[in-house]
Amino acid sequence: MKKIVFTGGGSAGHVTPNLALIPKLQQRSWDVHYIGSKDGIEKGIVEGASIPYTGISSGKLRRYFDLKNFKDPFKVMMGVMEAYALIRKHKPDVVFSKGGFVSVPVVIGAWLNKVPVFLHESDITPGLANKIALRFATKIFVTFEEAKAHLPKEKVIYTGSPIREDLLKGHRETGLELLGFTMRKPIIIVMGGSLGAKRINEAVRAALPDLLQHYQVVHLCGKGNKDESLEGTEGYRQFEYISSELPDVLAAADLVISRAGSNSIFEFLTLKKPMILIPLSKAASRGDQILNAQAFEKMGYCHVLYEENLEKDTLLEAVQHVQKNRLRYKENMLRYSAENCLEEIMGYLEKARKK
Ligand SMILES: CC(=O)N[C@H]1[C@@H](OP(=O)(O)OP(=O)(O)OC[C@H]2O[C@@H](n3ccc(=O)[nH]c3=O)[C@H](O)[C@@H]2O)O[C@H](CO)[C@@H](O)[C@@H]1O
């Protein structure tokens, strides 16, 4: 039986692509184990999917000054030792890492055990964790063809975004029932990224009375971001985060308002959902979502609304524009297909051997 260890965490975007691969490998009798942090978002998601999980110590790798920068290197060192021991015990044939700061100790622990490591990068420019992990890795798969320009030629392989197969199997009727919505008005799904997005939540809630005249709204607002005063509003449902219900809710949705996190937008693209993307600003990130959104805009897949222009009225205008042009967006999205992504990645994993 072949064995694999998965890692990746910190936000769901560093976990859900693993969930696309894991069931496919289990169907082929692979033994799967997940190593993540002791209390990150990955723990709940992975354990919720009944995948064996072990938490290790992890520290955040920051590019900016913070007093924690003095404590965290010790946590990372501790994480390396724990990961080394776990990998030595499990003896996997291969490690697959989706990035996020918890993945670095696992990748180093694998390298020390001479276990081949494969990485996946979802954005056009690599994140800090993957940049560090790259020197210990055999190959790095990428979601965007444009990402190849930012990575060493001999290591990079363009595969596209691994999408969970369950997402393609949702039912509109079940989604409507779950939400308590009807067929009378189109449905907007608002997704602020896996951790929510305060600015988007505020703008959507300010626009809500206008939106609800023509639409029903399902709002995935992130942990701790529900507005209790809006509970029970007709045509509006809010959730902090949904897992097994997501396929049906997406099947019911007609339009999307979202951050431009790579995994979410490729899911919307695969499902042909016209989208308004509000990328996380450069002030709050390395600007990866701006590049993601611009790449999608260039292909005619989305309308981009920049955070500095985000207010109630611009949001309402954007919704009106995308609804009016929805058929054109859908037509453009029909040109996209990445059916081979999972098979291609699995082909590399099956050939991997411990040195
Ligand atoms: C703030 C931040 O650093 N964001 C980054 C993070 O985003 P983030 O973690 O938000 O990642 P993505 O948008 O890429 O993916 C979110 C994933 O969570 C799932 N989901 C979300 C909400 C929910 O209720 N249920 C659910 O299952 C989505 O379907 C998707 O699969 O990683 C992405 C991929 O590296 C980057 O592009 C983003 O810039």
The ligand as an SDF file (V2000), in Angstrom:
LIG
                    3D

 39 41  0  0  0  0  0  0  0  0999 V2000
   -6.3600   36.4450    2.9620 C   0  0  0  0  0  0  0  0  0  0  0  0
   -5.4930   35.5140    2.1990 C   0  0  0  0  0  0  0  0  0  0  0  0
   -4.3280   35.3490    2.4870 O   0  0  0  0  0  0  0  0  0  0  0  0
   -6.0660   34.8930    1.1660 N   0  0  0  0  0  0  0  0  0  0  0  0
   -5.3520   33.9180    0.3630 C   0  0  0  0  0  0  0  0  0  0  0  0
   -5.8950   32.5510    0.7080 C   0  0  0  0  0  0  0  0  0  0  0  0
   -7.3010   32.6870    0.5320 O   0  0  0  0  0  0  0  0  0  0  0  0
   -8.4320   31.7370    1.0570 P   0  0  0  0  0  0  0  0  0  0  0  0
   -8.0100   30.7820    2.0840 O   0  0  0  0  0  0  0  0  0  0  0  0
   -9.6170   32.5820    1.3190 O   0  0  0  0  0  0  0  0  0  0  0  0
   -8.5160   30.8600   -0.2160 O   0  0  0  0  0  0  0  0  0  0  0  0
   -9.3000   30.5660   -1.5020 P   0  0  0  0  0  0  0  0  0  0  0  0
  -10.2960   31.5760   -1.8780 O   0  0  0  0  0  0  0  0  0  0  0  0
   -8.2290   30.2180   -2.4670 O   0  0  0  0  0  0  0  0  0  0  0  0
  -10.0390   29.2180   -1.0720 O   0  0  0  0  0  0  0  0  0  0  0  0
  -11.0200   29.1640   -0.1000 C   0  0  0  0  0  0  0  0  0  0  0  0
  -11.5580   27.7670   -0.0880 C   0  0  0  0  0  0  0  0  0  0  0  0
  -12.4690   27.6600    0.9990 O   0  0  0  0  0  0  0  0  0  0  0  0
  -13.6780   27.1390    0.5200 C   0  0  0  0  0  0  0  0  0  0  0  0
  -14.7780   27.6390    1.3670 N   0  0  0  0  0  0  0  0  0  0  0  0
  -14.9120   28.9720    1.6340 C   0  0  0  0  0  0  0  0  0  0  0  0
  -15.9600   29.4320    2.4040 C   0  0  0  0  0  0  0  0  0  0  0  0
  -16.8770   28.4840    2.9280 C   0  0  0  0  0  0  0  0  0  0  0  0
  -17.8410   28.8100    3.6340 O   0  0  0  0  0  0  0  0  0  0  0  0
  -16.6920   27.1610    2.6370 N   0  0  0  0  0  0  0  0  0  0  0  0
  -15.6580   26.7100    1.8640 C   0  0  0  0  0  0  0  0  0  0  0  0
  -15.5200   25.4990    1.6290 O   0  0  0  0  0  0  0  0  0  0  0  0
  -13.7690   27.5800   -0.9160 C   0  0  0  0  0  0  0  0  0  0  0  0
  -14.6830   26.7720   -1.6230 O   0  0  0  0  0  0  0  0  0  0  0  0
  -12.3180   27.4390   -1.3640 C   0  0  0  0  0  0  0  0  0  0  0  0
  -12.0230   26.1320   -1.7660 O   0  0  0  0  0  0  0  0  0  0  0  0
   -5.2900   31.5630   -0.1390 O   0  0  0  0  0  0  0  0  0  0  0  0
   -5.4560   31.7620   -1.5600 C   0  0  0  0  0  0  0  0  0  0  0  0
   -4.7370   30.6270   -2.2760 C   0  0  0  0  0  0  0  0  0  0  0  0
   -3.3730   30.6010   -1.9670 O   0  0  0  0  0  0  0  0  0  0  0  0
   -4.9290   33.1290   -1.9830 C   0  0  0  0  0  0  0  0  0  0  0  0
   -5.2290   33.3340   -3.3480 O   0  0  0  0  0  0  0  0  0  0  0  0
   -5.5750   34.2020   -1.1190 C   0  0  0  0  0  0  0  0  0  0  0  0
   -5.0270   35.4680   -1.4470 O   0  0  0  0  0  0  0  0  0  0  0  0
  1  2  1  0
  2  3  2  0
  2  4  1  0
  4  5  1  0
  5  6  1  0
  5 38  1  0
  6  7  1  0
  6 32  1  0
  7  8  1  0
  8  9  2  0
  8 10  1  0
  8 11  1  0
 11 12  1  0
 12 13  2  0
 12 14  1  0
 12 15  1  0
 15 16  1  0
 16 17  1  0
 17 18  1  0
 17 30  1  0
 18 19  1  0
 19 20  1  0
 19 28  1  0
 20 21  1  0
 20 26  1  0
 21 22  2  0
 22 23  1  0
 23 24  2  0
 23 25  1  0
 25 26  1  0
 26 27  2  0
 28 29  1  0
 28 30  1  0
 30 31  1  0
 32 33  1  0
 33 34  1  0
 33 36  1  0
 34 35  1  0
 36 37  1  0
 36 38  1  0
 38 39  1  0
M  END
$$$$
